[in-house]
Amino acid sequence: MRDEAMTDERFLRHLDAYGASPERWPSELRAGAEAALARSPALRAAVDEAMSFDRLLAGSPPAVEDARIDRLLSAVGAGARAVPQDGLMLLLLGRMPRRTVAGFCAALLALGWLTGGWLAGTLPAPIQAPRGQELALLHDDVVTLFDGDSQ
């Protein structure tokens, strides 16, 4: 196809590909593009729009106020808090209110802290040994009952 016979559709396709600046167009397409621009006001409007877009891309981004960012983050946070989160707790407990899940997690944390304290020996053991028997520490990790018999 000759350069002079560039259709509007072909011109728009090249305009999307190369932008509004004629320097970016391949030299073999420029003559046909200029002829198409001379005959079509719609193509000139498309080039003006593409130039505006190119200027927008070349410029610096607009300044955004901190208050606008804060409002956006607050809205996103509120939306995220309103939707139940899927995760391990959902798999284990099913859907339940957040306060219930938070209480359950706090109870598990306290239970783990108490158990760790008992095992480490920093907290007193919750179960007392029966009378006449003593606790013997045979190893750092194993606590056994010892009543004095050699059985």
C-alpha positions in Angstrom: 0.0 0.0 0.0 1.3 3.5 -0.8 2.0 6.0 2.0 -0.4 8.5 0.4 -3.3 6.1 0.7 -3.2 5.8 4.5 -6.7 5.1 5.8 -8.1 6.7 8.9 -8.1 3.3 10.7 -4.5 2.6 9.8 -3.5 6.2 10.9 -5.2 5.7 14.3 -3.5 2.3 14.8 -0.1 4.0 14.1 -1.0 6.9 16.3 -1.7 4.5 19.2 1.6 2.7 18.5 4.0 5.6 17.9 2.3 8.6 19.7 1.5 12.1 18.5 5.1 13.2 17.9 6.0 12.8 14.2 9.7 12.1 15.1 8.7 8.8 16.6 6.9 7.6 13.5 8.9 5.5 11.0 10.0 7.7 8.1 8.1 5.6 5.5 4.8 6.4 7.3 5.3 10.1 7.8 4.3 11.3 4.3 1.1 9.2 4.3 0.3 10.4 7.8 0.7 14.1 6.9 -1.6 13.6 3.9 -4.2 11.9 6.1 -4.0 14.7 8.6 -4.5 17.3 5.9 -7.7 15.8 4.7 -9.4 14.7 8.0 -10.4 17.0 10.9 -11.2 13.9 12.9 -7.6 12.7 12.7 -6.3 16.2 13.7 -8.6 16.0 16.8 -7.2 12.5 17.5 -3.6 13.8 17.2 -4.5 16.7 19.6 -5.9 14.3 22.1 -2.8 12.1 21.8 -0.5 15.1 22.3 -2.4 15.9 25.5 -2.0 12.4 26.7 1.8 12.4 25.8 2.2 15.7 27.8 0.4 14.1 30.7 2.7 11.1 30.6 5.8 13.2 30.3 4.9 15.6 33.1 5.4 15.0 36.8 2.6 13.3 38.7 0.1 15.7 40.4 0.6 16.4 44.1 -1.7 14.5 46.4 -2.6 16.0 49.7 -1.9 14.1 52.9 -5.5 14.5 54.0 -6.7 12.8 50.9 -4.3 9.9 51.4 -5.5 9.6 55.1 -9.2 9.5 54.0 -8.4 6.8 51.4 -6.5 4.7 53.9 -9.3 5.1 56.5 -11.9 4.0 53.9 -9.9 1.0 52.9 -9.2 0.0 56.5 -12.9 0.3 57.4 -13.9 -1.8 54.4 -11.3 -4.4 55.3 -12.5 -4.5 58.9 -16.1 -4.9 57.8 -15.4 -8.0 55.8 -14.5 -11.2 57.7 -11.0 -12.3 56.9 -10.5 -15.9 55.6 -7.6 -17.6 57.2 -6.5 -20.3 59.6 -9.1 -19.3 62.2 -11.8 -19.6 59.6 -10.7 -23.1 58.8 -10.5 -24.2 62.4 -13.6 -22.4 63.9 -15.7 -21.4 60.9 -17.3 -17.9 60.7 -17.7 -16.2 64.0 -17.6 -12.6 65.3 -14.2 -10.9 65.6 -14.6 -10.4 69.3 -15.1 -14.1 69.8 -12.1 -15.0 67.7 -10.0 -12.4 69.6 -11.1 -13.8 72.9 -10.3 -17.3 71.8 -6.9 -16.2 70.6 -6.2 -14.4 73.9 -7.2 -17.6 75.8 -4.9 -19.7 73.7 -2.1 -17.3 74.2 -2.6 -17.3 78.0 -2.8 -21.1 78.0 0.5 -21.3 76.1 2.1 -18.8 78.4 1.0 -20.8 81.5 2.0 -24.1 80.0 5.4 -22.7 79.0 5.9 -21.3 82.5 5.1 -24.6 84.2 7.4 -26.5 81.9 10.2 -24.1 82.4 9.7 -24.2 86.1 9.1 -20.5 86.6 5.5 -21.1 87.7 4.3 -23.5 90.3 2.9 -26.8 89.0 -0.9 -26.8 89.1 -1.0 -30.5 90.3 0.4 -31.5 93.6 2.1 -34.9 94.0 0.3 -37.4 96.2 1.5 -37.5 99.9 4.4 -39.8 100.4 5.7 -39.4 96.9 8.2 -36.9 95.6 8.9 -35.5 92.2 12.2 -36.5 90.8 13.9 -34.7 87.9 15.6 -37.4 85.9 16.2 -35.3 83.0 15.8 -31.6 82.2 12.7 -32.3 80.1 11.1 -35.2 82.0 9.4 -35.0 85.4 8.5 -38.3 87.1 7.1 -39.5 90.4 9.5 -41.2 92.8 8.3 -43.0 95.9 11.6 -44.4 97.0 11.0 -48.0 95.8 13.7 -49.5 93.5 11.1 -51.3 91.3 
